[in-house]
Amino acid sequence: MRYEVESAFIDKNTKEEYPVGSHYETDSKDRAELLQKKGFLGSEIDSTVETILDKKVSDIIKAISSETSKEELESLLKQEVEGKDRVTVKEHIEKLLKGEDDESSEA
């Protein structure tokens, strides 16, 4: 399971530092729930979000549509900025967040 870090912390078990915006991975649901209750972790990151951004730009644009939820779009945009930071992908997601359906890529 993977979670977004909302408040910086050092894991007492591994001594690893987790800055805000980084990702925390664990197989322990109990550990994740404890860290969430203490305000360190946000919601679990949907694994489908991760796989969408691993595709080619043209495939990403096809996969992300106006039917994608605002929360998912915001998460995708943040991950893209922190990751590959591709202009075309960011512009597509930003248009969808503004409510503009990007029809220009369709014939």
PyMOL commands that set and color helices and strands:
alter all, ss='L'
color gray80, all
select helices_A, chain A and resi 29-37+47-52+57-63+70-82+87-97
alter helices_A, ss='H'
color red, helices_A
select strands_A, chain A and resi 2-5+9-10+17-18+23-25+41-44
alter strands_A, ss='S'
color yellow, strands_A
deselect
rebuild
show_as cartoon
